[in-house]
Amino acid sequence: MQTQKLETERLILRKLKLEDENEIFNNWTSDDEVSKYVRWSIHKSIEDTREYLKNVMETYKKEKNAEWGIVLKETNELIGALGCFFNDEENRYEIGYNISRKHWRNGYTTEALKKVMEYLINEEHIKSFICSHAKDNPASGAVMRKAGFKYVKDDTYEKFDKSQKFDCKVYYLEAINLTKRSK
Ligand SMILES: CC(C)(COP(=O)(O)OP(=O)(O)OC[C@H]1O[C@@H](n2cnc3c(N)ncnc32)[C@H](O)[C@@H]1OP(=O)(O)O)[C@@H](O)C(=O)NCCC(=O)NCCS
């Protein structure tokens, strides 16, 4: 899968670069509100973000991964990231996203996710997707629904470091639904 450069009305979606570390750290990875319900833990120093970016560079070489940086066209600011990877257990592609807190509630994640789904379905020919959110994080569920995901079940997930466990709601999107919806 390619992390192909994409464009929406207000956003550029592009590959992350090692030089983005300061913007990423200052805009979202060091924010305890952004990291509250996600699997990664808050970045305590720029070194944590540097490690994250090194991992992202490795995922760019992999077949079943993509990670877009979300850039505001108007200011050229990097405000968040949206990733996709293959979930072996579920046998479908999983989507995740984060946006800098000062840019919440402007519709940016919805705008980015809709474009990415269009790309993954039409250009990468992927049909089955999963996305989950903590029950206490309804904003993320709203984004999923707006992009065409449908609720399927309740489950739990853990932080990568196993420090916390969350009850979550699991959503699927089957590409056929999107096609039907848009007709
Ligand atoms: C979840 C998150 C990505 C949403 O980003 P966003 O850019 O603010 O989302 P949007 O502006 O596209 O919002 C889409 C819908 O979500 C809803 N929404 C947004 N923030 C909300 C909130 N705090 N509470 C309830 N609903 C909310 C709104 O109804 C909005 O619909 P509207 O346009 O009709 O008002 C952002 O809050 C975030 O980065 N959170 C921290 C990281 C995270 O939780 N990631 C997801 C892990 S599963």
The ligand as an SDF file (V2000), in Angstrom:
LIG
                    3D

 48 50  0  0  0  0  0  0  0  0999 V2000
  -11.3290   11.9280   17.7550 C   0  0  0  0  0  0  0  0  0  0  0  0
  -10.7280   13.1150   17.0180 C   0  0  0  0  0  0  0  0  0  0  0  0
   -9.6960   12.5950   16.0230 C   0  0  0  0  0  0  0  0  0  0  0  0
  -11.8420   13.8770   16.3230 C   0  0  0  0  0  0  0  0  0  0  0  0
  -11.2480   14.8510   15.5170 O   0  0  0  0  0  0  0  0  0  0  0  0
  -12.0170   16.1460   14.9790 P   0  0  0  0  0  0  0  0  0  0  0  0
  -11.1930   16.6680   13.8430 O   0  0  0  0  0  0  0  0  0  0  0  0
  -12.3030   17.0490   16.0990 O   0  0  0  0  0  0  0  0  0  0  0  0
  -13.3530   15.5020   14.4300 O   0  0  0  0  0  0  0  0  0  0  0  0
  -14.3960   16.2330   13.4550 P   0  0  0  0  0  0  0  0  0  0  0  0
  -14.2790   17.7100   13.6440 O   0  0  0  0  0  0  0  0  0  0  0  0
  -14.2330   15.6690   12.0870 O   0  0  0  0  0  0  0  0  0  0  0  0
  -15.7560   15.7830   14.1180 O   0  0  0  0  0  0  0  0  0  0  0  0
  -16.6500   14.8760   13.5510 C   0  0  0  0  0  0  0  0  0  0  0  0
  -17.8390   14.7810   14.4540 C   0  0  0  0  0  0  0  0  0  0  0  0
  -17.4070   14.3410   15.7420 O   0  0  0  0  0  0  0  0  0  0  0  0
  -18.2070   14.9340   16.7320 C   0  0  0  0  0  0  0  0  0  0  0  0
  -17.3310   15.4000   17.7670 N   0  0  0  0  0  0  0  0  0  0  0  0
  -16.1350   15.9940   17.6250 C   0  0  0  0  0  0  0  0  0  0  0  0
  -15.6000   16.2420   18.8500 N   0  0  0  0  0  0  0  0  0  0  0  0
  -16.5020   15.7980   19.7410 C   0  0  0  0  0  0  0  0  0  0  0  0
  -16.5240   15.7530   21.1500 C   0  0  0  0  0  0  0  0  0  0  0  0
  -15.4840   16.2210   21.8640 N   0  0  0  0  0  0  0  0  0  0  0  0
  -17.6060   15.2130   21.7560 N   0  0  0  0  0  0  0  0  0  0  0  0
  -18.6360   14.7120   21.0300 C   0  0  0  0  0  0  0  0  0  0  0  0
  -18.6610   14.7210   19.6800 N   0  0  0  0  0  0  0  0  0  0  0  0
  -17.6110   15.2630   19.0570 C   0  0  0  0  0  0  0  0  0  0  0  0
  -18.9750   16.0330   16.1350 C   0  0  0  0  0  0  0  0  0  0  0  0
  -20.3340   15.6420   16.1910 O   0  0  0  0  0  0  0  0  0  0  0  0
  -18.5390   16.1020   14.7130 C   0  0  0  0  0  0  0  0  0  0  0  0
  -19.6680   16.1890   13.9200 O   0  0  0  0  0  0  0  0  0  0  0  0
  -20.2110   17.6350   13.4120 P   0  0  0  0  0  0  0  0  0  0  0  0
  -19.2380   18.0540   12.3540 O   0  0  0  0  0  0  0  0  0  0  0  0
  -21.5420   17.2790   12.8730 O   0  0  0  0  0  0  0  0  0  0  0  0
  -20.2370   18.5260   14.5790 O   0  0  0  0  0  0  0  0  0  0  0  0
   -9.9970   14.0920   17.9760 C   0  0  0  0  0  0  0  0  0  0  0  0
  -10.8860   14.4260   18.9990 O   0  0  0  0  0  0  0  0  0  0  0  0
   -8.7440   13.5070   18.5740 C   0  0  0  0  0  0  0  0  0  0  0  0
   -7.6540   13.6180   18.0170 O   0  0  0  0  0  0  0  0  0  0  0  0
   -8.8500   12.8910   19.7510 N   0  0  0  0  0  0  0  0  0  0  0  0
   -7.7060   12.2950   20.4040 C   0  0  0  0  0  0  0  0  0  0  0  0
   -7.1560   11.0870   19.6910 C   0  0  0  0  0  0  0  0  0  0  0  0
   -8.2070   10.0260   19.4960 C   0  0  0  0  0  0  0  0  0  0  0  0
   -9.0370    9.8220   20.3570 O   0  0  0  0  0  0  0  0  0  0  0  0
   -8.1260    9.3440   18.3580 N   0  0  0  0  0  0  0  0  0  0  0  0
   -9.0580    8.2930   18.0300 C   0  0  0  0  0  0  0  0  0  0  0  0
   -8.7160    7.0520   18.7510 C   0  0  0  0  0  0  0  0  0  0  0  0
   -9.9260    5.7750   18.4630 S   0  0  0  0  0  0  0  0  0  0  0  0
  1  2  1  0
  2  3  1  0
  2  4  1  0
  2 36  1  0
  4  5  1  0
  5  6  1  0
  6  7  2  0
  6  8  1  0
  6  9  1  0
  9 10  1  0
 10 11  2  0
 10 12  1  0
 10 13  1  0
 13 14  1  0
 14 15  1  0
 15 16  1  0
 15 30  1  0
 16 17  1  0
 17 18  1  0
 17 28  1  0
 18 19  1  0
 18 27  1  0
 19 20  2  0
 20 21  1  0
 21 22  1  0
 21 27  2  0
 22 23  1  0
 22 24  2  0
 24 25  1  0
 25 26  2  0
 26 27  1  0
 28 29  1  0
 28 30  1  0
 30 31  1  0
 31 32  1  0
 32 33  2  0
 32 34  1  0
 32 35  1  0
 36 37  1  0
 36 38  1  0
 38 39  2  0
 38 40  1  0
 40 41  1  0
 41 42  1  0
 42 43  1  0
 43 44  2  0
 43 45  1  0
 45 46  1  0
 46 47  1  0
 47 48  1  0
M  END
$$$$
